[in-house]
Amino acid sequence: MVAYKLWTSLRGAKGRLFLLLLLLLLLGLLPGPHHPAWVFGFRPPLKRLLHRDPYVLDDVPGLGRVFDGIGGLSGGGATSRLLVNYPEPYRSEILDYLFKPNFGASLHILKVEIGGDGQTTDGTEPSHMHYADDKNYFRGYEWWLMKEAKKRNPNIKLVGLPWSFPGWIGDGQNWPYVMPHVTALYVVSWILGAKQYHDLDIDYIGIWNERAFDSEYVKVLRKILYQYGLNRVKIIASDYLWQPISFSMLHDRELMEAIDVIGAHYPGTHTVAAALATNKILWSSEDYSTFNDEVGGGCWARILNQNYVNGNMSATIAWNLVASYYQQLPFGRDGLMTAQEPWSGHYVVESPVWISAHTTQFAQPGWQYLKTVGHLLDGGSYVALTDGLGNLTVIIETMTHKHSKCIRPPLPFFRVSEQTASFTLKGSFKELRTLQVWYSKFGSQAGNTSVLFKQLPPLKITNGTVTLKLGVDEVYTLTTITTGQKGSYPIPPVSQPFPTSYKDDFNIRNPPFSEAPNFADQTGVFEYFTNVEQVGDHAFTLRQVVTERPITWAFDADQTISIIGDYNWKNLIINCDVYIETPSVGGVFVAGRVNKGGSVIRSAFGIFFWVFADGSYQVTNDLARSFIMKKGSADVKARKWYTLTLNIKGSSVDVILDNWLLWKGNLPSYPQNGWAAIGTRSFEFAQFDNFHIEATD
């Protein structure tokens, strides 16, 4: 009776519609106010709310954007540093899980850092041109990685992007656009070198990672690409935010014509009107960056679908490809898989690999999205793609808010609940009778085991419709493609800490890589060196080769430093032969208990033993030499070999030069543990040899 009086008291259709919607909400038939359907401005028609009409998959209304692929990013920086040191067969197995078609992640895109000698998150990557008159297209490991990816998938697309630049590019300024022509030639030389020395065709090139773009430079780069016959190389800009690049393109015709793809980082699955108005291809050219546990897998599942549903982005690239760097560096384990122990061979195929496979194994670049994609009424999303030849792939995700938070940006709250979803196939797909099914589910409660990329029995299509009962935190792939496979190898070796006894004499005449195993450069670049001026023990050494501060992306130290070992080390003895090349002002160090690296390397603490070409030594508590524990005279000069020994035990330290005890002292209480390290006073040439660690704890 009360309900009837309330109904009759509401005048007009709007009042009664409000009451009806409120009733549906209370009965659970209408999505709540934080459901994606409302958050993203979608208002489902009342008919669907009442009757639960099937979602329609139809190509008759036309097709959506061309799918460009799913990818991973190596670099930004040094994120694949430890991968190259893995012994076989484990290194090849890791690469297969990442790149081999129909096996694991089966990635379509590999994006790499164009090394610029600067710190770019977890380390430095070497430039192919340390100096203006220098060219070497065999430094680092990105060339090798691109070749390994191409070996497994000849169709994989390759992307290059600078983070830092060698200092000479800026002509004394910390800015790469001082001489746009010089910078463009530098970048184009990297593209040409990739082809000449490695037979690699670079498909896309970027401007400057997450830093300001310069319109004049972009135009110059496009012109020089044309001059060198590289018309097919597409420019991505600006690898930062949607704005101001989109606005600039709309108001600059030449800039608009120069840029092929607008790439944004961590867009939160949304784009902006100005980017859409350019009618350019839109990518999430760096995304994910999340710890690769199940929440990381849920993050990846949600954005792979919703970057297109919400933002019309036709490619998504994960930072990073593989977490192959010391875990205590910034963003530890933020890769699609984990491979951070080359000394043991241990690696882990994490959940994002199999979440990737839900898309990558069943849709290829060049396929197109259907226009009939969107959000599910009770949370989650679906996309559908076709090759235009009758094949269809549908990916459905029901990730909850709790199980899909990415590291950035903040995720507005939404609700997802169990639901039954029906999909009606029309147009080219109406004659289909079955679809292959692949399924993943993340454990929602303690003790629940996740299911990752499991093939289920084919799903029959009845009267043109398929129906699924969807739980939460699930991913389904429904597809006509029958080649999907969950690849596997024997269980890799068990995890082991870094060896407590470690030696490297660097005596390699033709090293496969320019950097010594397990050393992770944090400022500067340390390379194998053939010393023509030396014979005997020091003919082959490790040399610091960056002599000018690079154009920085992060906060590089004023000193150079390379770390190695186990972050948990407390007590250890470090021996290393050192050779200062710069008279009067040169200097080198060995260190233990180094507690920081990556983009915060400037503030690293530890126990640092320095010797200088002016005949002095110091023991400091930090890399910046702001906290000096001891200083004095030492019989040291440039261009002569010395042996430094640092013996750290508990709260005491012995500092030894050529078997002569310079100082025995007490240590501060901080830090208690950290890596071993070598380095130089400034950006200068210096050599290191016969490196030896004995850790006693």
Disulfide bonds with the S-S distance in Angstrom:
Cys299-Cys406 1.98
